[in-house]
Amino acid sequence: MAGAAGRPATLTTSPASHPTAPADALFLPGPVLLLGAPGVGKGTQAQALVSEFGIPQISTGDLLRGNIARGTELGLKAKEIIASGMLVSDPIVNQMVEQRLQADDTHHGYILDGYPRTLDQAMFLDRTLSESDAALPVVAISIVVAYDQLLHRITGRRICPACKSIYNIYFNPPKQDGLCDLEGSQLEQRPDDTEPVFAERMKTFEEQTAPVVEHYRALGRFREVDGDQPVEAVTAAIKSALLDLRQQGRNA
């Protein structure tokens, strides 16, 4: 996805493989749940936190693919469920996450991506951490952008099939309508970058996320940041919210 301003970009490595820096010994970020609707730039911000604090990004998609590829017991169960056209159940996803959190690289913290997606998952995660040696609980930070702005970010996106440069017809259009500045190729729109698909994704996101947000808000472990800013400003706002939440936790 292009950045907040819809600048051209090329494909990058996945957040899970993004280089990390040593974590600050004076500050443990702990478990961080980044929330955000489609198009807010959540992936970009997750990469920034990964580099800043030297912590991993834990994605349920990566966990599912990894378990399936390794042929683990959980992976075989998930593969069978997916092949039948059904969604992988919470117990299986919960077990995969629980196993991943036992790895050494999670001791300073981690960025949660796509989990917890439901209230049941959030409660399972909180319970698991409270029963373990985890030093800190989960804090949730939501990146918020207005609906119309997100709609333009998604439906305005165009991609060059040759060089993979990304444009946006609203924020960063090509010099010649419909053609890549670098290759001259006809720009393409992804099949799922349409308004009906976006509207359905937003509806699903809001229905699933609302209970999770209220759960962490009630616990005093939730903040919102304005995602309609330059990328660096959003990163700074997230870090400020994280520091505030952890300071608040120490003073509780």
Secondary structure, 3 states (H helix, E strand, C coil): CCCCCCCCCCCCCCHHHCCCCCCCCCCCCEEEEEEECCCCCHHHHHHHHHHHHCCCEEEHHHHHHHHHHHCCHHHHHHHHHHHCCCCCCHHHHHHHHHHHCCCHHHCCEEEEECCCCCHHHHHHHHHHHHCCCCCCCCEEEEEECCHHHHHHHHHCEEECCCCCCEEECCCECCCCCCECCCCCCECECCCCCCHHHHHHHHHHHHHHHHHHHHHHHHCCCEEEEECCCCHHHHHHHHHHHHHHHHHHHHHC
